Amino acid sequence: MNTPDTIYVAGHRGMVGSAIVRQLRAAGHPERHIVTRTHAELNLTDQAAVRAFFAKTRPQQVYLAAAKVGGIHANNVFPADFIYQNLMIAANVIEAAFCSGVQKLLFLGSSCIYPKLAPQPMGEHALLTGPLEATNEPYAVAKIAGIKLCESYNRQFGASHGVDYRCVMPTNLYGPGDNYHPENSHVIPALIRRFHAARESDASEVAIWGSGTPMREFLYVDDMAAASVHVMNLPKARYEQHTQPMLSHINVGSGSDMTIAELAHSIARVTGFAGEIRFDASKPDGTPRKLMDSSRLRSLGWQAEVDLPTGLALTYQDFLKNTAPSPSLIPA
């Protein structure tokens, strides 16, 4: 791999951004060539600050993994924050990158860009074919705007300035650095916390909302980072063979899904919980199935390597190391 002098990873403290930094280090990039900034050091919603940063650092590659993220509750309560901040992050970073001469940029989106009722598995062509899920529509619109920003800069400045901005859309991610908050976390970290607490308190059962039948796809975050680096460094001609100028994003998934019940039993085994798992079918299930069609990425020579049991074990180790609460502090 020809290593550029400077790579800027926006959002390096997040789960995905930190995994990208690990991947770059493992690929042989010297620490001094990987540029990062905390939010306190650089507010990406501040256009002037972002432009000054790029003018000074002049990176050759940019991984745009920074975003304001949150669960369903946060998205419902703060929709203006989610759309404004994510729009500004995408617009400021992509424009400043172009103005400072960056030719290679990778924008990381989300599977929520697809319509709520998109056919399964969800292929890239499903983008903008139907209404979005209402609870995270503002966030999804900002991510769609990021895709279209990249495509628009490619179309206008690809030939004249060598601009080559790409986009990857991950499925549900989990792994080290995840958010294990008892109210605002996603399904895997939330279940890890609950099963751990149940085991520590000798609870006889864990109750889970819904029937357990909805199916979801999960991808270990270091696999996502590896896919990101892979896509960033594909030869331009090969990338363009598998994409279109106005449909250029690439799905990143594991290629398989499982029921929530299967996931719960897997997490129970990893955490050592031996009690009963009860599903409350009177509670909502959500979308019956969410699976990404990642055949485009597989045709470009990449597929996931970390299976779910291994990934869950590594994630539980991260939980124990960094956030496992004392049983006395676990709310009833």
C-alpha positions as CSV (number, residue, x, y, z in Angstrom):
1,M,0.0,0.0,0.0
2,N,1.3,3.5,-0.9
3,T,0.9,5.3,2.4
4,P,0.0,9.0,2.2
5,D,1.9,11.5,4.3
6,T,-1.1,12.6,6.4
7,I,-4.4,10.9,7.1
8,Y,-7.1,12.8,9.0
9,V,-9.6,10.6,10.9
10,A,-12.6,12.7,12.0
11,G,-14.4,11.2,15.0
12,H,-11.4,9.2,16.2
13,R,-12.9,8.9,19.7
14,G,-16.0,7.2,18.5
15,M,-16.4,3.4,18.1
16,V,-15.9,3.5,14.4
17,G,-13.3,6.2,14.2
18,S,-11.1,4.6,16.9
19,A,-11.3,1.3,15.0
20,I,-10.2,3.0,11.8
21,V,-7.2,4.4,13.7
22,R,-6.4,0.9,14.9
23,Q,-6.7,-0.4,11.4
24,L,-4.4,2.3,10.0
25,R,-1.8,1.6,12.6
26,A,-1.9,-2.1,11.9
27,A,-1.5,-1.4,8.2
28,G,1.8,0.3,9.0
29,H,0.9,4.0,9.0
30,P,3.2,5.8,11.4
31,E,1.5,7.5,14.4
32,R,2.8,10.9,13.3
33,H,1.0,10.5,9.9
34,I,-2.4,10.0,11.6
35,V,-4.0,13.3,12.5
36,T,-6.9,13.5,15.0
37,R,-8.7,16.3,16.9
38,T,-11.1,16.1,19.8
39,H,-14.3,18.1,19.8
40,A,-12.7,20.5,22.2
41,E,-9.8,21.0,19.8
42,L,-11.9,21.3,16.7
43,N,-15.7,21.8,16.5
44,L,-16.6,20.4,13.1
45,T,-19.8,22.5,13.0
46,D,-17.7,25.6,13.0
47,Q,-17.0,26.3,9.3
48,A,-14.2,28.8,9.9
49,A,-12.4,26.5,12.3
50,V,-12.6,23.5,10.0
51,R,-11.3,25.5,7.1
52,A,-8.4,26.8,9.2
53,F,-7.6,23.3,10.3
54,F,-7.4,21.9,6.8
55,A,-5.4,24.8,5.5
56,K,-2.8,24.2,8.2
57,T,-2.6,20.4,8.3
58,R,-3.2,19.6,4.5
59,P,-4.0,15.9,4.9
60,Q,-3.9,13.7,1.8
61,Q,-6.7,11.4,2.9
62,V,-9.8,12.0,5.1
63,Y,-12.0,9.4,6.9
64,L,-15.2,11.2,7.9
65,A,-16.5,9.1,10.8
66,A,-17.6,12.0,13.0
67,A,-21.3,12.4,13.7
68,K,-23.8,13.2,16.3
69,V,-25.4,9.9,17.2
70,G,-28.0,8.7,19.6
71,G,-30.8,6.2,20.2
72,I,-34.5,6.5,19.4
73,H,-35.3,8.7,22.4
74,A,-32.6,11.2,21.6
75,N,-33.6,11.3,17.9
76,N,-37.2,12.0,18.9
77,V,-36.4,14.7,21.5
78,F,-33.6,16.5,19.6
79,P,-34.4,16.2,15.9
80,A,-33.1,19.7,15.1
81,D,-29.8,19.0,16.7
82,F,-29.4,15.8,14.8
83,I,-30.1,17.2,11.3
84,Y,-28.3,20.5,11.8
85,Q,-25.1,19.2,13.4
86,N,-24.7,16.2,11.0
87,L,-25.4,18.4,7.9
88,M,-22.8,20.9,9.1
89,I,-20.2,18.3,9.8
90,A,-20.6,16.8,6.4
91,A,-20.7,20.1,4.5
92,N,-17.8,21.7,6.4
93,V,-15.4,18.8,6.2
94,I,-16.1,17.9,2.6
95,E,-15.9,21.5,1.4
96,A,-12.7,22.3,3.5
97,A,-11.1,19.0,2.2
98,F,-11.7,20.1,-1.4
99,C,-10.5,23.6,-0.8
100,S,-7.2,22.3,0.7
101,G,-6.6,19.9,-2.2
102,V,-7.7,16.6,-0.6
103,Q,-8.4,14.1,-3.4
104,K,-9.3,11.0,-1.3
105,L,-12.1,11.1,1.2
106,L,-14.3,8.4,2.7
107,F,-17.7,9.4,4.2
108,L,-19.3,6.9,6.6
109,G,-23.1,6.8,6.7
110,S,-25.7,4.5,8.1
111,S,-28.2,1.9,7.0
112,C,-31.0,4.2,8.2
113,I,-30.6,6.0,4.8
114,Y,-32.9,3.4,3.3
115,P,-36.7,3.5,3.3
116,K,-38.5,2.0,6.3
117,L,-40.2,-0.6,4.0
118,A,-37.2,-1.2,1.7
119,P,-37.2,-4.8,0.2
120,Q,-34.9,-7.2,2.0
121,P,-32.0,-7.5,1.7
122,M,-31.5,-3.7,1.2
123,G,-29.4,-2.9,-1.9
124,E,-27.8,0.4,-2.7
125,H,-30.4,1.0,-5.4
126,A,-33.1,1.3,-2.6
127,L,-31.9,4.8,-1.7
128,L,-34.6,7.5,-2.1
129,T,-37.2,5.0,-3.2
130,G,-39.6,5.5,-0.2
131,P,-40.3,7.2,3.1
132,L,-37.7,6.9,5.9
133,E,-38.3,5.6,9.4
134,A,-39.8,8.6,11.2
135,T,-37.9,8.3,14.4
136,N,-34.5,8.9,12.8
137,E,-35.5,10.8,9.6
138,P,-33.4,13.9,10.5
139,Y,-30.3,11.9,11.0
140,A,-30.9,9.9,7.9
141,V,-31.5,13.0,5.7
142,A,-28.1,14.4,6.9
143,K,-26.4,11.2,6.0
144,I,-28.1,11.1,2.5
145,A,-26.9,14.7,2.1
146,G,-23.3,13.5,2.8
147,I,-23.6,10.9,0.1
148,K,-24.9,13.5,-2.4
149,L,-22.2,16.0,-1.4
150,C,-19.5,13.4,-2.2
151,E,-21.1,12.5,-5.5
152,S,-21.6,16.1,-6.5
153,Y,-18.0,17.1,-5.8
154,N,-16.9,14.0,-7.8
155,R,-19.1,15.0,-10.8
156,Q,-18.0,18.6,-10.8
157,F,-14.4,18.3,-9.8
158,G,-13.4,14.7,-10.5
159,A,-11.9,15.3,-13.9
160,S,-10.4,18.8,-13.2
161,H,-9.1,18.3,-9.7
162,G,-8.8,14.5,-9.3
163,V,-11.5,14.5,-6.6
164,D,-12.4,10.9,-5.5
165,Y,-14.8,11.0,-2.6
166,R,-16.4,7.7,-1.6
167,C,-19.1,6.6,0.8
168,V,-19.7,3.4,2.8
169,M,-23.0,2.5,4.6
170,P,-22.5,0.1,7.6
171,T,-25.1,-2.2,9.0
172,N,-25.6,-2.4,12.8
173,L,-22.2,-2.1,14.4
174,Y,-20.9,-3.4,17.8
175,G,-17.5,-3.8,19.5
176,P,-14.9,-2.1,21.6
177,G,-15.8,1.5,22.4
178,D,-19.5,1.0,22.1
179,N,-22.0,2.9,24.3
180,Y,-23.3,0.8,27.1
181,H,-25.6,3.4,28.6
182,P,-28.7,1.7,30.2
183,E,-31.1,3.9,28.3
184,N,-29.4,5.2,25.1
185,S,-27.5,2.2,23.8
186,H,-28.2,-0.1,20.9
187,V,-29.3,-3.7,21.2
188,I,-26.0,-5.5,21.7
189,P,-24.4,-3.2,24.3
190,A,-27.8,-2.9,26.0
191,L,-28.2,-6.7,26.3
192,I,-24.6,-7.1,27.4
193,R,-25.2,-4.7,30.3
194,R,-28.5,-6.3,31.2
195,F,-27.3,-9.9,31.2
196,H,-24.2,-9.0,33.1
197,A,-26.2,-7.2,35.7
198,A,-28.6,-10.2,36.0
199,R,-25.7,-12.6,36.5
200,E,-24.1,-10.4,39.1
201,S,-27.3,-10.0,41.0
202,D,-28.3,-13.7,40.7
203,A,-31.5,-12.8,38.9
204,S,-33.6,-15.7,37.8
205,E,-34.7,-14.2,34.5
206,V,-34.2,-11.4,32.0
207,A,-37.3,-10.0,30.3
208,I,-36.9,-8.6,26.7
209,W,-39.3,-6.4,24.9
210,G,-41.0,-8.0,21.8
211,S,-41.5,-11.5,20.5
212,G,-37.8,-12.1,19.8
213,T,-38.6,-12.9,16.1
214,P,-37.4,-9.7,14.3
215,M,-34.1,-10.3,12.4
216,R,-31.1,-8.1,12.5
217,E,-27.6,-8.1,11.0
218,F,-24.6,-7.2,13.0
219,L,-21.0,-6.3,12.1
220,Y,-17.9,-6.2,14.4
221,V,-16.5,-2.7,14.3
222,D,-13.0,-3.7,13.4
223,D,-14.4,-5.4,10.3
224,M,-16.1,-2.1,9.4
225,A,-12.8,-0.3,9.8
226,A,-11.0,-2.9,7.6
227,A,-13.7,-2.4,5.0
228,S,-13.3,1.3,5.1
229,V,-9.6,1.2,4.5
230,H,-10.2,-1.4,1.7
231,V,-12.7,0.8,-0.1
232,M,-10.6,4.0,0.4
233,N,-7.6,2.3,-1.3
234,L,-9.4,0.6,-4.2
235,P,-8.1,1.7,-7.6
236,K,-10.4,4.4,-9.0
237,A,-11.1,2.5,-12.2
238,R,-12.2,-0.6,-10.2
239,Y,-14.4,1.4,-7.8
240,E,-16.1,3.1,-10.8
241,Q,-16.7,-0.3,-12.5
242,H,-18.9,-1.3,-9.5
243,T,-20.7,2.0,-8.8
244,Q,-22.5,4.8,-10.6
245,P,-21.8,8.6,-10.5
246,M,-25.2,9.2,-8.7
247,L,-25.4,5.9,-6.9
248,S,-21.9,5.5,-5.6
249,H,-22.2,4.4,-2.0
250,I,-21.3,0.9,-0.9
251,N,-23.1,-1.2,1.8
252,V,-20.9,-2.9,4.4
253,G,-22.5,-5.8,6.2
254,S,-21.7,-9.3,7.5
255,G,-24.0,-10.9,4.9
256,S,-26.2,-12.8,7.4
257,D,-28.7,-12.0,10.1
258,M,-30.3,-13.6,13.2
259,T,-33.4,-13.3,15.3
260,I,-33.3,-11.1,18.5
261,A,-34.0,-14.3,20.4
262,E,-30.9,-16.0,19.0
263,L,-28.9,-12.9,19.7
264,A,-30.1,-12.8,23.3
265,H,-29.2,-16.4,23.9
266,S,-25.7,-15.8,22.4
267,I,-25.1,-12.9,24.8
268,A,-26.4,-14.9,27.7
269,R,-23.8,-17.5,27.0
270,V,-21.0,-15.0,26.6
271,T,-21.9,-13.2,29.9
272,G,-22.5,-16.4,31.8
273,F,-26.1,-15.8,32.6
274,A,-27.9,-19.2,33.2
275,G,-31.4,-18.0,34.0
276,E,-34.5,-17.8,32.0
277,I,-34.9,-15.4,29.0
278,R,-38.5,-14.2,28.7
279,F,-39.9,-12.3,25.7
280,D,-42.8,-9.9,26.2
281,A,-44.8,-10.2,22.9
282,S,-47.1,-7.4,24.1
283,K,-44.3,-4.9,23.5
284,P,-43.5,-3.7,20.0
285,D,-41.1,-5.6,17.7
286,G,-40.1,-2.9,15.3
287,T,-39.2,-3.6,11.7
288,P,-39.5,-7.4,11.1
289,R,-36.1,-7.6,9.2
290,K,-33.2,-5.3,8.4
291,L,-30.5,-6.9,6.3
292,M,-28.0,-5.2,3.9
293,D,-27.2,-6.5,0.5
294,S,-23.3,-6.3,0.6
295,S,-22.7,-8.1,-2.7
296,R,-21.2,-5.0,-4.3
297,L,-18.5,-4.9,-1.6
298,R,-17.9,-8.7,-1.9
299,S,-17.4,-8.2,-5.6
300,L,-14.7,-5.7,-4.7
301,G,-12.8,-8.2,-2.8
302,W,-13.8,-7.8,0.9
303,Q,-15.9,-9.7,3.4
304,A,-16.2,-9.8,7.1
305,E,-13.9,-12.0,9.2
306,V,-15.0,-11.8,12.8
307,D,-17.9,-14.1,13.6
308,L,-20.6,-13.1,16.1
309,P,-19.5,-15.4,19.0
310,T,-15.9,-14.1,18.7
311,G,-17.1,-10.5,18.4
312,L,-19.4,-10.7,21.3
313,A,-16.7,-12.2,23.5
314,L,-14.4,-9.3,22.6
315,T,-17.1,-6.8,23.2
316,Y,-17.9,-8.2,26.6
317,Q,-14.2,-8.0,27.6
318,D,-14.3,-4.3,26.6
319,F,-17.4,-3.8,28.7
320,L,-15.8,-5.5,31.7
321,K,-12.6,-3.5,31.3
322,N,-14.2,-0.1,30.8
323,T,-17.8,0.2,32.0
324,A,-19.0,-2.8,34.1
325,P,-20.9,-1.4,37.0
326,S,-20.9,-2.6,40.6
327,P,-23.9,-4.7,41.4
328,S,-24.8,-2.3,44.2
329,L,-25.1,0.5,41.6
330,I,-27.4,-1.3,39.2
331,P,-30.9,0.2,39.4
332,A,-33.7,-2.2,40.1
